[in-house]
Amino acid sequence: MATALAAGAVKSGMLAEDSLVFAEPFAAQREKLAQRFSAARIVKSANEALPLADRLVLSIKPQVLPAVCEELQRHGCAEYLVVSIAAGFSLVQLQNLLGSDRVVRVMPNTPAQVGRGAAGISAGVGASEADVAFVEQLMSAVGLSVRVPDSLMHAVTGLSGSGPAYVYLMIDALSDAGVVQGLPRDLATKLAAQTVLGAAQMVLESGLHPGQLRDQVTSPGGTTIAGLRVLEQAAVRSGFIEAVAAATTRSKELGQT
């Protein structure tokens, strides 16, 4: 995700590559970053990065977030805008761990790697409007960004944060279905993926409710309603709702560990 955000910011002209600083403890990853961002500065630890930066993006796993925040607090990070994309940790928790309220919490998703991400943004009380605007610009460079209250960030995590996995499962299943009906695998997968992409674009661009768009495809007594009837019998809709609920609950649990 750090690579996706950095690449998007550079490609959009928001940031110059030589303004980037990466703190990466693993040598193999440092080498990959050096190959990808030849003009960036790459160091081994967060405290080495602090004197070189004026904003910090914590692109790390929730399990290591407390240790990294404690290191940043120990070396003094109160003057920095800190952006966290770690799942589960609320603004209050981040502020306590960092000893600073100039914090913005973000939940992006992996399609940011292809410029089609979806991210929720929630700002701490110490973050200025300019700080939030910077984060919105950063996330908009790799997709869509929306502001939400911190209380809804777990729901964002369950829906769009984890959502790509649900869509991949759906594409894989549709591809299998095409193969069962005689289509070659490569064609079935392309058709399934493009169908999902096109349907999603219709929702975003038409402004119509998904149910209205579904009805446009569904002729009385036709093929689509026959397929939809089977999906309803299989409780597919309920399965998606329960999946988002489970992921939301897990996000809350991560912040309590």
PyRosetta script that sets phi, psi and omega in degrees:
from pyrosetta import init, pose_from_sequence

init()
pose = pose_from_sequence("MATALAAGAVKSGMLAEDSLVFAEPFAAQREKLAQRFSAARIVKSANEALPLADRLVLSIKPQVLPAVCEELQRHGCAEYLVVSIAAGFSLVQLQNLLGSDRVVRVMPNTPAQVGRGAAGISAGVGASEADVAFVEQLMSAVGLSVRVPDSLMHAVTGLSGSGPAYVYLMIDALSDAGVVQGLPRDLATKLAAQTVLGAAQMVLESGLHPGQLRDQVTSPGGTTIAGLRVLEQAAVRSGFIEAVAAATTRSKELGQT")
pose.set_psi(1, -37.9)
pose.set_omega(1, 177.6)
pose.set_phi(2, -60.7)
pose.set_psi(2, -42.2)
pose.set_omega(2, 178.9)
pose.set_phi(3, -64.2)
pose.set_psi(3, -41.7)
pose.set_omega(3, 180.0)
pose.set_phi(4, -63.3)
pose.set_psi(4, -44.7)
pose.set_omega(4, -179.6)
pose.set_phi(5, -65.2)
pose.set_psi(5, -43.7)
pose.set_omega(5, 180.0)
pose.set_phi(6, -64.0)
pose.set_psi(6, -44.4)
pose.set_omega(6, -179.8)
pose.set_phi(7, -63.4)
pose.set_psi(7, -41.1)
pose.set_omega(7, 179.2)
pose.set_phi(8, -65.1)
pose.set_psi(8, -41.0)
pose.set_omega(8, 180.0)
pose.set_phi(9, -65.4)
pose.set_psi(9, -39.2)
pose.set_omega(9, 179.5)
pose.set_phi(10, -70.8)
pose.set_psi(10, -45.1)
pose.set_omega(10, -178.0)
pose.set_phi(11, -61.6)
pose.set_psi(11, -37.7)
pose.set_omega(11, -178.5)
pose.set_phi(12, -77.9)
pose.set_psi(12, -10.8)
pose.set_omega(12, -177.5)
pose.set_phi(13, 85.4)
pose.set_psi(13, 5.3)
pose.set_omega(13, -179.6)
pose.set_phi(14, -67.3)
pose.set_psi(14, -40.7)
pose.set_omega(14, -179.7)
pose.set_phi(15, -131.7)
pose.set_psi(15, 147.5)
pose.set_omega(15, 173.5)
pose.set_phi(16, -84.2)
pose.set_psi(16, 144.4)
pose.set_omega(16, -177.5)
pose.set_phi(17, -59.3)
pose.set_psi(17, -36.5)
pose.set_omega(17, -178.0)
pose.set_phi(18, -74.9)
pose.set_psi(18, -1.1)
pose.set_omega(18, 175.0)
pose.set_phi(19, -92.3)
pose.set_psi(19, -7.3)
pose.set_omega(19, -176.7)
pose.set_phi(20, -82.5)
pose.set_psi(20, 140.7)
pose.set_omega(20, 174.4)
pose.set_phi(21, -129.9)
pose.set_psi(21, 125.2)
pose.set_omega(21, 178.0)
pose.set_phi(22, -110.7)
pose.set_psi(22, 132.2)
pose.set_omega(22, 172.3)
pose.set_phi(23, -106.9)
pose.set_psi(23, 110.6)
pose.set_omega(23, -174.2)
pose.set_phi(24, -137.0)
pose.set_psi(24, 116.3)
pose.set_omega(24, -176.2)
pose.set_phi(25, -74.4)
pose.set_psi(25, -19.0)
pose.set_omega(25, -174.9)
pose.set_phi(26, -98.9)
pose.set_psi(26, 128.5)
pose.set_omega(26, -174.0)
pose.set_phi(27, -60.9)
pose.set_psi(27, -41.2)
pose.set_omega(27, -178.2)
pose.set_phi(28, -62.6)
pose.set_psi(28, -40.1)
pose.set_omega(28, 178.7)
pose.set_phi(29, -70.3)
pose.set_psi(29, -35.4)
pose.set_omega(29, 176.7)
pose.set_phi(30, -62.1)
pose.set_psi(30, -38.9)
pose.set_omega(30, 179.1)
pose.set_phi(31, -65.1)
pose.set_psi(31, -41.0)
pose.set_omega(31, 178.1)
pose.set_phi(32, -64.3)
pose.set_psi(32, -41.0)
pose.set_omega(32, 179.1)
pose.set_phi(33, -64.6)
pose.set_psi(33, -39.2)
pose.set_omega(33, 179.8)
pose.set_phi(34, -64.5)
pose.set_psi(34, -35.4)
pose.set_omega(34, 177.7)
pose.set_phi(35, -71.0)
pose.set_psi(35, -36.3)
pose.set_omega(35, -177.4)
pose.set_phi(36, -79.7)
pose.set_psi(36, -38.9)
pose.set_omega(36, -177.4)
pose.set_phi(37, -125.3)
pose.set_psi(37, 79.4)
pose.set_omega(37, -172.5)
pose.set_phi(38, -65.2)
pose.set_psi(38, -25.6)
pose.set_omega(38, -178.1)
pose.set_phi(39, -91.6)
pose.set_psi(39, -8.6)
pose.set_omega(39, -178.1)
pose.set_phi(40, -78.7)
pose.set_psi(40, 159.3)
pose.set_omega(40, 173.9)
pose.set_phi(41, -96.3)
pose.set_psi(41, 133.8)
pose.set_omega(41, -175.4)
pose.set_phi(42, -126.6)
pose.set_psi(42, 121.5)
pose.set_omega(42, -177.5)
pose.set_phi(43, -122.7)
pose.set_psi(43, 175.3)
pose.set_omega(43, -172.7)
pose.set_phi(44, -91.6)
pose.set_psi(44, -24.6)
pose.set_omega(44, -172.8)
pose.set_phi(45, -143.3)
pose.set_psi(45, 164.0)
pose.set_omega(45, -178.6)
pose.set_phi(46, -64.1)
pose.set_psi(46, -39.1)
pose.set_omega(46, -178.1)
pose.set_phi(47, -68.1)
pose.set_psi(47, -26.0)
pose.set_omega(47, 174.4)
pose.set_phi(48, -71.4)
pose.set_psi(48, -30.0)
pose.set_omega(48, -177.4)
pose.set_phi(49, -78.1)
pose.set_psi(49, -29.7)
pose.set_omega(49, -173.7)
pose.set_phi(50, -52.7)
pose.set_psi(50, -48.6)
pose.set_omega(50, -178.2)
pose.set_phi(51, -67.8)
pose.set_psi(51, -14.8)
pose.set_omega(51, -174.9)
pose.set_phi(52, -98.1)
pose.set_psi(52, -6.1)
pose.set_omega(52, -171.2)
pose.set_phi(53, -129.2)
pose.set_psi(53, 163.4)
pose.set_omega(53, 172.4)
pose.set_phi(54, -122.6)
pose.set_psi(54, -6.2)
pose.set_omega(54, 174.0)
pose.set_phi(55, -139.6)
pose.set_psi(55, 145.4)
pose.set_omega(55, -177.2)
pose.set_phi(56, -123.0)
pose.set_psi(56, 131.5)
pose.set_omega(56, 175.2)
pose.set_phi(57, -114.9)
pose.set_psi(57, 117.0)
pose.set_omega(57, -178.9)
pose.set_phi(58, -91.7)
pose.set_psi(58, 90.8)
pose.set_omega(58, 178.4)
pose.set_phi(59, -97.4)
pose.set_psi(59, 74.5)
pose.set_omega(59, -172.7)
pose.set_phi(60, -138.1)
pose.set_psi(60, 165.0)
pose.set_omega(60, 178.9)
pose.set_phi(61, -74.4)
pose.set_psi(61, 149.2)
pose.set_omega(61, 179.6)
pose.set_phi(62, -56.6)
pose.set_psi(62, -32.3)
pose.set_omega(62, -175.6)
pose.set_phi(63, -65.5)
pose.set_psi(63, -26.3)
pose.set_omega(63, -178.7)
pose.set_phi(64, -105.8)
pose.set_psi(64, -2.0)
pose.set_omega(64, -177.5)
pose.set_phi(65, -58.0)
pose.set_psi(65, -48.0)
pose.set_omega(65, -178.7)
pose.set_phi(66, -57.2)
pose.set_psi(66, -42.5)
pose.set_omega(66, -178.8)
pose.set_phi(67, -65.1)
pose.set_psi(67, -41.6)
pose.set_omega(67, 179.8)
pose.set_phi(68, -66.7)
pose.set_psi(68, -42.5)
pose.set_omega(68, 179.2)
pose.set_phi(69, -63.8)
pose.set_psi(69, -39.8)
pose.set_omega(69, 177.8)
pose.set_phi(70, -63.4)
pose.set_psi(70, -38.1)
pose.set_omega(70, 176.9)
pose.set_phi(71, -65.1)
pose.set_psi(71, -42.8)
pose.set_omega(71, 179.2)
pose.set_phi(72, -64.0)
pose.set_psi(72, -41.9)
pose.set_omega(72, 179.1)
pose.set_phi(73, -64.6)
pose.set_psi(73, -39.1)
pose.set_omega(73, -179.5)
pose.set_phi(74, -63.1)
pose.set_psi(74, -34.1)
pose.set_omega(74, -178.5)
pose.set_phi(75, -96.0)
pose.set_psi(75, 1.0)
pose.set_omega(75, 174.3)
pose.set_phi(76, 85.3)
pose.set_psi(76, 99.6)
pose.set_omega(76, -178.3)
pose.set_phi(77, -126.0)
pose.set_psi(77, 10.2)
pose.set_omega(77, -173.8)
pose.set_phi(78, -61.2)
pose.set_psi(78, -28.5)
pose.set_omega(78, -177.1)
pose.set_phi(79, -82.7)
pose.set_psi(79, -7.8)
pose.set_omega(79, -175.0)
pose.set_phi(80, -95.8)
pose.set_psi(80, 146.3)
pose.set_omega(80, 162.7)
pose.set_phi(81, -75.2)
pose.set_psi(81, 124.8)
pose.set_omega(81, 178.6)
pose.set_phi(82, -113.2)
pose.set_psi(82, 124.3)
pose.set_omega(82, 179.2)
pose.set_phi(83, -110.8)
pose.set_psi(83, 122.5)
pose.set_omega(83, 179.8)
pose.set_phi(84, -111.2)
pose.set_psi(84, 131.4)
pose.set_omega(84, 174.0)
pose.set_phi(85, -112.6)
pose.set_psi(85, 16.3)
pose.set_omega(85, 179.2)
pose.set_phi(86, -77.2)
pose.set_psi(86, 133.7)
pose.set_omega(86, -179.2)
pose.set_phi(87, -71.3)
pose.set_psi(87, 146.1)
pose.set_omega(87, 168.0)
pose.set_phi(88, 96.4)
pose.set_psi(88, -32.4)
pose.set_omega(88, -172.8)
pose.set_phi(89, -88.7)
pose.set_psi(89, 122.7)
pose.set_omega(89, -178.5)
pose.set_phi(90, -74.2)
pose.set_psi(90, 168.9)
pose.set_omega(90, 177.0)
pose.set_phi(91, -60.9)
pose.set_psi(91, -41.5)
pose.set_omega(91, 180.0)
pose.set_phi(92, -61.5)
pose.set_psi(92, -43.6)
pose.set_omega(92, 178.5)
pose.set_phi(93, -63.2)
pose.set_psi(93, -44.0)
pose.set_omega(93, 179.3)
pose.set_phi(94, -62.2)
pose.set_psi(94, -43.7)
pose.set_omega(94, 179.8)
pose.set_phi(95, -62.7)
pose.set_psi(95, -40.4)
pose.set_omega(95, 178.6)
pose.set_phi(96, -66.9)
pose.set_psi(96, -41.4)
pose.set_omega(96, -179.2)
pose.set_phi(97, -67.8)
pose.set_psi(97, -34.9)
pose.set_omega(97, -176.4)
pose.set_phi(98, -91.2)
pose.set_psi(98, -19.8)
pose.set_omega(98, -173.8)
pose.set_phi(99, 69.9)
pose.set_psi(99, 29.1)
pose.set_omega(99, -177.4)
pose.set_phi(100, -152.8)
pose.set_psi(100, 145.8)
pose.set_omega(100, 176.9)
pose.set_phi(101, -107.7)
pose.set_psi(101, 10.6)
pose.set_omega(101, 174.5)
pose.set_phi(102, -87.7)
pose.set_psi(102, 70.7)
pose.set_omega(102, -171.2)
pose.set_phi(103, -130.2)
pose.set_psi(103, 141.7)
pose.set_omega(103, 171.0)
pose.set_phi(104, -126.1)
pose.set_psi(104, 128.7)
pose.set_omega(104, 178.9)
pose.set_phi(105, -99.6)
pose.set_psi(105, 133.0)
pose.set_omega(105, -177.6)
pose.set_phi(106, -131.0)
pose.set_psi(106, 139.0)
pose.set_omega(106, 170.5)
pose.set_phi(107, -121.7)
pose.set_psi(107, 98.8)
pose.set_omega(107, 177.2)
pose.set_phi(108, -90.8)
pose.set_psi(108, -174.5)
pose.set_omega(108, 171.1)
pose.set_phi(109, -140.5)
pose.set_psi(109, 168.4)
pose.set_omega(109, -169.7)
pose.set_phi(110, -66.1)
pose.set_psi(110, -25.4)
pose.set_omega(110, 175.1)
pose.set_phi(111, -60.4)
pose.set_psi(111, -6.5)
pose.set_omega(111, 171.4)
pose.set_phi(112, -57.5)
pose.set_psi(112, -25.8)
pose.set_omega(112, -179.9)
pose.set_phi(113, -64.2)
pose.set_psi(113, -21.2)
pose.set_omega(113, 178.4)
pose.set_phi(114, -117.8)
pose.set_psi(114, 20.4)
pose.set_omega(114, 176.6)
pose.set_phi(115, 74.3)
pose.set_psi(115, 19.4)
pose.set_omega(115, -177.4)
pose.set_phi(116, -128.5)
pose.set_psi(116, 37.5)
pose.set_omega(116, -178.7)
pose.set_phi(117, -77.3)
pose.set_psi(117, 168.8)
pose.set_omega(117, 173.4)
pose.set_phi(118, -135.5)
pose.set_psi(118, 125.3)
pose.set_omega(118, -173.9)
pose.set_phi(119, -134.8)
pose.set_psi(119, 139.1)
pose.set_omega(119, 169.8)
pose.set_phi(120, -97.8)
pose.set_psi(120, 142.6)
pose.set_omega(120, -177.0)
pose.set_phi(121, -128.4)
pose.set_psi(121, 132.7)
pose.set_omega(121, 176.6)
pose.set_phi(122, -137.3)
pose.set_psi(122, 132.6)
pose.set_omega(122, -172.0)
pose.set_phi(123, -108.4)
pose.set_psi(123, 141.6)
pose.set_omega(123, 173.1)
pose.set_phi(124, -74.2)
pose.set_psi(124, 165.7)
pose.set_omega(124, -174.3)
pose.set_phi(125, -66.4)
pose.set_psi(125, -23.2)
pose.set_omega(125, -179.3)
pose.set_phi(126, -89.4)
pose.set_psi(126, -4.2)
pose.set_omega(126, 179.4)
pose.set_phi(127, -83.3)
pose.set_psi(127, 127.4)
pose.set_omega(127, -179.6)
pose.set_phi(128, -78.4)
pose.set_psi(128, 169.0)
pose.set_omega(128, 176.1)
pose.set_phi(129, -61.5)
pose.set_psi(129, -35.4)
pose.set_omega(129, 177.2)
pose.set_phi(130, -65.1)
pose.set_psi(130, -37.3)
pose.set_omega(130, 177.0)
pose.set_phi(131, -62.0)
pose.set_psi(131, -47.3)
pose.set_omega(131, -178.2)
pose.set_phi(132, -66.1)
pose.set_psi(132, -38.7)
pose.set_omega(132, 178.7)
pose.set_phi(133, -62.9)
pose.set_psi(133, -38.1)
pose.set_omega(133, 176.8)
pose.set_phi(134, -61.3)
pose.set_psi(134, -45.2)
pose.set_omega(134, -179.0)
pose.set_phi(135, -66.2)
pose.set_psi(135, -41.2)
pose.set_omega(135, 177.6)
pose.set_phi(136, -61.2)
pose.set_psi(136, -41.4)
pose.set_omega(136, 178.8)
pose.set_phi(137, -65.1)
pose.set_psi(137, -40.6)
pose.set_omega(137, 178.7)
pose.set_phi(138, -61.7)
pose.set_psi(138, -47.0)
pose.set_omega(138, -177.8)
pose.set_phi(139, -73.6)
pose.set_psi(139, -32.2)
pose.set_omega(139, 177.9)
pose.set_phi(140, -68.7)
pose.set_psi(140, -21.1)
pose.set_omega(140, 176.9)
pose.set_phi(141, -68.8)
pose.set_psi(141, -16.3)
pose.set_omega(141, 179.8)
pose.set_phi(142, -124.9)
pose.set_psi(142, 19.7)
pose.set_omega(142, 178.0)
pose.set_phi(143, 146.1)
pose.set_psi(143, -144.0)
pose.set_omega(143, -177.3)
pose.set_phi(144, -100.3)
pose.set_psi(144, 140.1)
pose.set_omega(144, 174.3)
pose.set_phi(145, -133.4)
pose.set_psi(145, 142.5)
pose.set_omega(145, 179.1)
pose.set_phi(146, -136.2)
pose.set_psi(146, 144.6)
pose.set_omega(146, 175.2)
pose.set_phi(147, -86.6)
pose.set_psi(147, 134.9)
pose.set_omega(147, 176.8)
pose.set_phi(148, -139.2)
pose.set_psi(148, 155.5)
pose.set_omega(148, 173.1)
pose.set_phi(149, -62.6)
pose.set_psi(149, 151.0)
pose.set_omega(149, -179.1)
pose.set_phi(150, -58.6)
pose.set_psi(150, -30.8)
pose.set_omega(150, -179.4)
pose.set_phi(151, -63.9)
pose.set_psi(151, -18.4)
pose.set_omega(151, -179.5)
pose.set_phi(152, -101.1)
pose.set_psi(152, 2.0)
pose.set_omega(152, -176.8)
pose.set_phi(153, -68.4)
pose.set_psi(153, -29.8)
pose.set_omega(153, 175.7)
pose.set_phi(154, -64.8)
pose.set_psi(154, -37.9)
pose.set_omega(154, 178.0)
pose.set_phi(155, -67.4)
pose.set_psi(155, -37.9)
pose.set_omega(155, 175.2)
pose.set_phi(156, -60.9)
pose.set_psi(156, -41.8)
pose.set_omega(156, 178.4)
pose.set_phi(157, -60.5)
pose.set_psi(157, -45.3)
pose.set_omega(157, -178.4)
pose.set_phi(158, -68.2)
pose.set_psi(158, -32.1)
pose.set_omega(158, -177.2)
pose.set_phi(159, -89.2)
pose.set_psi(159, -72.5)
pose.set_omega(159, -174.5)
pose.set_phi(160, -86.6)
pose.set_psi(160, -28.0)
pose.set_omega(160, 178.3)
pose.set_phi(161, -65.3)
pose.set_psi(161, -48.4)
pose.set_omega(161, 179.1)
pose.set_phi(162, -91.5)
pose.set_psi(162, -15.3)
pose.set_omega(162, -172.6)
pose.set_phi(163, -54.1)
pose.set_psi(163, -37.7)
pose.set_omega(163, 179.2)
pose.set_phi(164, -54.1)
pose.set_psi(164, -35.8)
pose.set_omega(164, 179.6)
pose.set_phi(165, -63.7)
pose.set_psi(165, -37.8)
pose.set_omega(165, 178.6)
pose.set_phi(166, -65.4)
pose.set_psi(166, -39.1)
pose.set_omega(166, -179.3)
pose.set_phi(167, -69.4)
pose.set_psi(167, -39.3)
pose.set_omega(167, 177.3)
pose.set_phi(168, -61.9)
pose.set_psi(168, -39.5)
pose.set_omega(168, 177.6)
pose.set_phi(169, -61.6)
pose.set_psi(169, -42.1)
pose.set_omega(169, 179.7)
pose.set_phi(170, -65.4)
pose.set_psi(170, -43.5)
pose.set_omega(170, 179.1)
pose.set_phi(171, -62.6)
pose.set_psi(171, -42.3)
pose.set_omega(171, 179.2)
pose.set_phi(172, -61.7)
pose.set_psi(172, -42.5)
pose.set_omega(172, -180.0)
pose.set_phi(173, -66.5)
pose.set_psi(173, -42.3)
pose.set_omega(173, 178.1)
pose.set_phi(174, -63.3)
pose.set_psi(174, -38.6)
pose.set_omega(174, 177.3)
pose.set_phi(175, -63.0)
pose.set_psi(175, -45.3)
pose.set_omega(175, 176.1)
pose.set_phi(176, -56.9)
pose.set_psi(176, -42.9)
pose.set_omega(176, -179.2)
pose.set_phi(177, -61.9)
pose.set_psi(177, -39.4)
pose.set_omega(177, 177.2)
pose.set_phi(178, -64.9)
pose.set_psi(178, -39.2)
pose.set_omega(178, 178.5)
pose.set_phi(179, -64.7)
pose.set_psi(179, -41.5)
pose.set_omega(179, 177.5)
pose.set_phi(180, -57.2)
pose.set_psi(180, -35.6)
pose.set_omega(180, -178.5)
pose.set_phi(181, -88.0)
pose.set_psi(181, 6.7)
pose.set_omega(181, 172.2)
pose.set_phi(182, 107.0)
pose.set_psi(182, -1.7)
pose.set_omega(182, 179.5)
pose.set_phi(183, -77.8)
pose.set_psi(183, 143.7)
pose.set_omega(183, 172.3)
pose.set_phi(184, -62.3)
pose.set_psi(184, 148.9)
pose.set_omega(184, -174.9)
pose.set_phi(185, -56.7)
pose.set_psi(185, -46.0)
pose.set_omega(185, -175.8)
pose.set_phi(186, -63.8)
pose.set_psi(186, -39.5)
pose.set_omega(186, 178.9)
pose.set_phi(187, -69.6)
pose.set_psi(187, -40.5)
pose.set_omega(187, -179.9)
pose.set_phi(188, -61.3)
pose.set_psi(188, -42.5)
pose.set_omega(188, -179.3)
pose.set_phi(189, -68.3)
pose.set_psi(189, -42.5)
pose.set_omega(189, 177.9)
pose.set_phi(190, -61.6)
pose.set_psi(190, -45.4)
pose.set_omega(190, -179.9)
pose.set_phi(191, -63.7)
pose.set_psi(191, -41.3)
pose.set_omega(191, 179.9)
pose.set_phi(192, -64.7)
pose.set_psi(192, -47.1)
pose.set_omega(192, -177.8)
pose.set_phi(193, -65.2)
pose.set_psi(193, -43.7)
pose.set_omega(193, 180.0)
pose.set_phi(194, -66.3)
pose.set_psi(194, -34.2)
pose.set_omega(194, 177.5)
pose.set_phi(195, -63.3)
pose.set_psi(195, -44.0)
pose.set_omega(195, 177.7)
pose.set_phi(196, -64.7)
pose.set_psi(196, -44.5)
pose.set_omega(196, 179.7)
pose.set_phi(197, -60.4)
pose.set_psi(197, -47.9)
pose.set_omega(197, -178.3)
pose.set_phi(198, -65.3)
pose.set_psi(198, -41.0)
pose.set_omega(198, 179.2)
pose.set_phi(199, -64.0)
pose.set_psi(199, -41.8)
pose.set_omega(199, 178.6)
pose.set_phi(200, -62.9)
pose.set_psi(200, -41.7)
pose.set_omega(200, 179.3)
pose.set_phi(201, -64.9)
pose.set_psi(201, -36.0)
pose.set_omega(201, 176.8)
pose.set_phi(202, -61.6)
pose.set_psi(202, -41.2)
pose.set_omega(202, 179.1)
pose.set_phi(203, -63.6)
pose.set_psi(203, -45.6)
pose.set_omega(203, -176.0)
pose.set_phi(204, -69.9)
pose.set_psi(204, -36.3)
pose.set_omega(204, -173.4)
pose.set_phi(205, -93.0)
pose.set_psi(205, -27.8)
pose.set_omega(205, -175.3)
pose.set_phi(206, -81.3)
pose.set_psi(206, -29.6)
pose.set_omega(206, -175.0)
pose.set_phi(207, 77.8)
pose.set_psi(207, 2.4)
pose.set_omega(207, 179.8)
pose.set_phi(208, -85.5)
pose.set_psi(208, 152.5)
pose.set_omega(208, 174.9)
pose.set_phi(209, -65.5)
pose.set_psi(209, 142.7)
pose.set_omega(209, 178.6)
pose.set_phi(210, -53.0)
pose.set_psi(210, -33.5)
pose.set_omega(210, 178.4)
pose.set_phi(211, -64.8)
pose.set_psi(211, -36.0)
pose.set_omega(211, 177.3)
pose.set_phi(212, -66.4)
pose.set_psi(212, -42.3)
pose.set_omega(212, 178.8)
pose.set_phi(213, -65.6)
pose.set_psi(213, -37.6)
pose.set_omega(213, 177.1)
pose.set_phi(214, -61.9)
pose.set_psi(214, -42.6)
pose.set_omega(214, -179.2)
pose.set_phi(215, -64.3)
pose.set_psi(215, -29.3)
pose.set_omega(215, 178.4)
pose.set_phi(216, -65.6)
pose.set_psi(216, -26.3)
pose.set_omega(216, -179.8)
pose.set_phi(217, -89.7)
pose.set_psi(217, -18.5)
pose.set_omega(217, -167.2)
pose.set_phi(218, -100.3)
pose.set_psi(218, 96.8)
pose.set_omega(218, 177.2)
pose.set_phi(219, -81.2)
pose.set_psi(219, 145.2)
pose.set_omega(219, 177.4)
pose.set_phi(220, -56.2)
pose.set_psi(220, 127.0)
pose.set_omega(220, 177.2)
pose.set_phi(221, 69.0)
pose.set_psi(221, 15.4)
pose.set_omega(221, -175.4)
pose.set_phi(222, -94.7)
pose.set_psi(222, -169.1)
pose.set_omega(222, -176.2)
pose.set_phi(223, -69.8)
pose.set_psi(223, -39.0)
pose.set_omega(223, -174.6)
pose.set_phi(224, -66.6)
pose.set_psi(224, -43.9)
pose.set_omega(224, -179.3)
pose.set_phi(225, -65.6)
pose.set_psi(225, -29.4)
pose.set_omega(225, 176.2)
pose.set_phi(226, -65.5)
pose.set_psi(226, -42.8)
pose.set_omega(226, 177.9)
pose.set_phi(227, -68.7)
pose.set_psi(227, -41.9)
pose.set_omega(227, 179.1)
pose.set_phi(228, -61.7)
pose.set_psi(228, -36.5)
pose.set_omega(228, 179.0)
pose.set_phi(229, -60.6)
pose.set_psi(229, -40.5)
pose.set_omega(229, 179.1)
pose.set_phi(230, -67.3)
pose.set_psi(230, -41.5)
pose.set_omega(230, 178.8)
pose.set_phi(231, -62.2)
pose.set_psi(231, -39.4)
pose.set_omega(231, 177.9)
pose.set_phi(232, -66.8)
pose.set_psi(232, -38.6)
pose.set_omega(232, 177.8)
pose.set_phi(233, -64.4)
pose.set_psi(233, -32.2)
pose.set_omega(233, 179.7)
pose.set_phi(234, -84.8)
pose.set_psi(234, 1.3)
pose.set_omega(234, 178.3)
pose.set_phi(235, 59.1)
pose.set_psi(235, 38.0)
pose.set_omega(235, 179.8)
pose.set_phi(236, -62.9)
pose.set_psi(236, -42.9)
pose.set_omega(236, 179.0)
pose.set_phi(237, -58.2)
pose.set_psi(237, -47.8)
pose.set_omega(237, 179.1)
pose.set_phi(238, -62.3)
pose.set_psi(238, -36.4)
pose.set_omega(238, 178.8)
pose.set_phi(239, -62.0)
pose.set_psi(239, -41.8)
pose.set_omega(239, 177.2)
pose.set_phi(240, -64.7)
pose.set_psi(240, -42.2)
pose.set_omega(240, 179.4)
pose.set_phi(241, -61.5)
pose.set_psi(241, -43.8)
pose.set_omega(241, -179.4)
pose.set_phi(242, -69.0)
pose.set_psi(242, -33.3)
pose.set_omega(242, 177.8)
pose.set_phi(243, -63.5)
pose.set_psi(243, -45.6)
pose.set_omega(243, 178.3)
pose.set_phi(244, -64.3)
pose.set_psi(244, -39.4)
pose.set_omega(244, 178.7)
pose.set_phi(245, -63.1)
pose.set_psi(245, -43.1)
pose.set_omega(245, -179.9)
pose.set_phi(246, -65.4)
pose.set_psi(246, -41.5)
pose.set_omega(246, 179.7)
pose.set_phi(247, -67.6)
pose.set_psi(247, -36.9)
pose.set_omega(247, 176.9)
pose.set_phi(248, -63.2)
pose.set_psi(248, -44.0)
pose.set_omega(248, 178.1)
pose.set_phi(249, -61.9)
pose.set_psi(249, -41.6)
pose.set_omega(249, 179.8)
pose.set_phi(250, -65.4)
pose.set_psi(250, -35.8)
pose.set_omega(250, 176.4)
pose.set_phi(251, -61.0)
pose.set_psi(251, -42.1)
pose.set_omega(251, 177.2)
pose.set_phi(252, -62.8)
pose.set_psi(252, -39.5)
pose.set_omega(252, -179.7)
pose.set_phi(253, -65.9)
pose.set_psi(253, -37.3)
pose.set_omega(253, -179.9)
pose.set_phi(254, -60.6)
pose.set_psi(254, -34.7)
pose.set_omega(254, 179.9)
pose.set_phi(255, -76.0)
pose.set_psi(255, -10.1)
pose.set_omega(255, -178.5)
pose.set_phi(256, -100.1)
pose.set_psi(256, -5.6)
pose.set_omega(256, -177.7)
pose.set_phi(257, -84.8)
pose.dump_pdb("model.pdb")
